[in-house]
Amino acid sequence: MMRTNTGHRSSHRPTAWPRIGSAARCCALALLLALGAAVAAPRAMAAQLHVAVAANFLGTLQKLAERYRRVSGDTLSLSSGSTGQLYAQIRQGAPFDLFFSADTQRPQLLDSQGLAVAGSRFTYAVGTLVLWSPRPGVVDRRGQIIRRGAFHFIAMANPRNAPYGAAAQQVLTALGQWEPLNQEKKLVIGADITQTWQFAASGNADMAFVALSQVTGPGGRISGSYWLPPRSDYQPIAQDALILARTTQPAAAQAFEHWLRTSSAAAQIIREAGYRPGAP
């Protein structure tokens, strides 16, 4: 019964309809909140993975990360350096979720040391070594400039830390030029492959042994001049990745690894960067 305008309270017990209405309103509000939470759930659950990546693969992984973000909503925070430096940081407890190495040796060591998720290690790319100069006409397509010695400096990454530096040393050894160039002090050693590329790009070195991915532009175009050493002159630069045992987001890390291993879009990005995709 409704209240009167005189303020007189009815002697009859009020009906339950108003109370039912309040309960319904509460239920409706709860439902709206639940629906809102459901809609917001994918954004709230989006992960940020911390990834250690060898310097030669940084640019390629940045492209892969952007494509994956559009697919999954997850983001990758990338830390780059030489494989040896990153391996040392991981051994010292650096909080990475994944490690993209420029070789197979360090991931194998981490696996054997119990610092990787069992079964997560795989070859994601196979790299190609190139001798490159930003200036046309400096490097001939047969690499004869190395034997002629008509240059001041060749840059290469430190062979102790960087697999591409080790490959460069193997090529120079096969040519019989490793010892002569050392004696003539014509070798400039970079801390990693990025610094090595910078030596040549800035003109501080006439040319540099770098990763093909670093000098490959859109459509596979390579500016400047270059030589591709025979693959028989250096060990294959197979590059392994793995999920680290200390990851706090194993499901997100596994999802990204699965995408990388199975996505045709990922394989295309890797090929366009000058690599051969690894085995799925």
Number of C-alpha atoms within 10 A of each C-alpha: 11 8 10 9 7 6 7 8 11 11 7 7 7 12 10 8 10 10 11 11 11 11 12 12 12 12 12 12 12 12 12 12 12 12 12 11 12 12 11 11 11 13 12 11 11 14 18 16 21 20 21 27 23 29 24 27 25 20 15 20 21 14 15 19 20 14 16 20 17 10 10 16 16 21 19 21 13 18 15 19 23 27 29 22 15 24 21 12 14 19 11 9 10 14 15 22 24 29 27 29 31 30 24 18 15 21 27 15 13 20 20 11 10 11 19 23 18 13 9 18 21 20 21 25 25 20 26 22 25 21 24 31 26 21 16 12 11 18 22 16 14 12 16 13 14 17 12 8 13 11 13 14 21 24 28 31 29 22 19 13 20 27 31 31 26 18 25 27 21 18 22 19 15 13 14 12 16 16 11 13 17 11 10 10 12 16 18 20 18 21 19 27 31 21 19 25 26 15 22 24 17 10 13 14 22 21 28 30 28 29 27 22 24 21 20 15 14 8 8 14 9 16 14 14 17 26 18 16 20 12 13 10 16 20 13 15 21 22 24 23 24 27 27 26 18 17 19 13 14 17 11 20 24 16 12 20 20 13 15 20 17 12 13 11 13 20 20 14 17 25 16 16 24 22 23 17 21 17 11 12
